[in-house]
């Protein structure tokens, strides 16, 4: 699953460590999310989208693997 977290976060002028604190996770988690090495729980995905005032689908790009 791809995402636009880094693009959106940088567009809002928020640093990784600041964003991590707001989301209640480590900076390493945010880094892993942004590089696609980690897929968030549905709760974290919702929290991120809500913070950006977007839908989950606007932040996360789901790709069919069929």
N, C-alpha and C positions, 0 to 999 in steps of 0.2 A: 504494500500500500504506500502510495506517495502522499506527500502533504505540502502545504504552502506555509507552514509555520514560520520558517526563517524569513521568507519574503514578507509576510504580514507583520511579524514582530519587528523586523528592521524598518519597515515602512512607518511603524508607530514610534520608532526611536527607543525601543526597549532592549536592554542588554540581556543576554542569556541568563545571567545569574539573577537579575531582577525578575525576569519572567518565571524562572524556576521557583523563586520564593513565593511569588503570587499564586502559582499552581500547586505549591506544597510538595514539590519534588526536587531532586538534585539537579544541578547544572548539567551533570553528565547525562541525566535522563533527557533533558531538553536537547542536548547535543545529539544523542542517539536517535531521538525522534526526527530531528531535522535532517540527519544523514540517511534515514530510512533503515537503520539497524534495529529499531525497536518499534513495535506497534503498541499504541496505548490501550488501556482498558477503555471500555465504552464510557465509563464515568469520567476519566481524564479527557477523552476526546470531546465529550459534552462540555466539560469545564473550560477547555481551551476555546472551543467554538463560541460559547456563551461570553467569555471574556472579550473576544474580538467582535462580538455582536454579529456573528455569522452563523450559518447552519453548519452542521458537521460536514455535509457534502461540499460546502464552499471551501472548507479548510483541508479536508482529506479526500484524496482521489482513489476511489476503489476500482481495481482492475480485475476483470473476470479472469480466472485462472483455469477455465474449462477448456 
